[in-house]
Amino acid sequence: MALSHINNPRNVGQLEGATHYGVAGVPGDGPFVQMWFIVNGDQIERGTYKTYGCPTSIASASMIAELVAGKSVATALSLTEADIRALLAYVPEGKGDCPPRAIQALQNALEKL
């Protein structure tokens, strides 16, 4: 699954009309993940991301953006680092910070509701 998101990342870039934004890390200062979402009521219509990091960071953010589309905010917020690791099927040694960074960006965007 990770290779699919690494070789063909989905939902990349700033989302025009986004209602929610979250970031983990500091853009321009090391690895980071930014996520944008359009939320209507309690439903996430769409999510996108930008990341500066390795392929594992790309795969983590891409997977989250794809997973939460069409889901409730509560469902999205229930995603854990362990869920992303399991779905990726493989996280290389030394890249363990990537899934939690993507989860943190998601939470930073949606916990404000």
Secondary structure by P-SEA (a helix, b strand, c coil): caaaaaaccccccccccccbbbbccccccccbbbbbbbccccccccccccccccaaaaaaaaaaaaaaccccaaaaaaccaaaaaaaaccccccccaaaaaaaaaaaaacccc
